[in-house]
């Protein structure tokens, strides 16, 4: 097994699409099948930067939009050494939200372009698979707890979705779109199958760098 690395698998999509549920289930299923796998969620709210982001998302603090974007990116960068270490040990990382969410949400605001939004994340570990859990903003809005956090309103979510579609045109990345309106179990089976194939395909390939 020496030298075989873990896969970097990212779950992306709109708020309430089921990313957290599917991420947890995927890690549990991979471990049950004998794989080494860990879950990582961004923003990772336990660090100082993460706590600041959390208070912003929960509407306790107001921060300037450029500063917020850079904080989200910094929160990803501060976990890069740990991520690389685990991947090179052969541990597959399932990541709930990554740079694509950061870019999609900020670029949906006024006066932000995709290129500026991508710059801070250039060079992050490149995902081997990005699973986009597709759910309409209308369906998301009727799911539990929608509206609790800052960006959870349907008109803004529609703009975010357009930004995601733009990012998905990048053929250097392995995007797979999943129908998030399916039952939790059916979606899980589909995700597990794609994830295990990816893990097998990349185990002897070097880890890439995002947007380079």
Secondary structure, 3 states (H helix, E strand, C coil): CCCCCCCEEEEEECCCCCHHHHHHHHHHHHHHCCCCEEEEECCCCCCHHHHHHHHHHCCCCCCCHHHHHHHHHHHHHCCHHHHHHHHHCCCEEEEECCHHHHHHHHHCCCCCCHHHHHHCCCCCECCCEEEEEECCHHHHHCCCCCCCCCCCCHHHHHHHHHHHHHHCCCCCCCEEEEECCCCHHHHHHHHHHHHHHHHHHHCCCCCCECCC
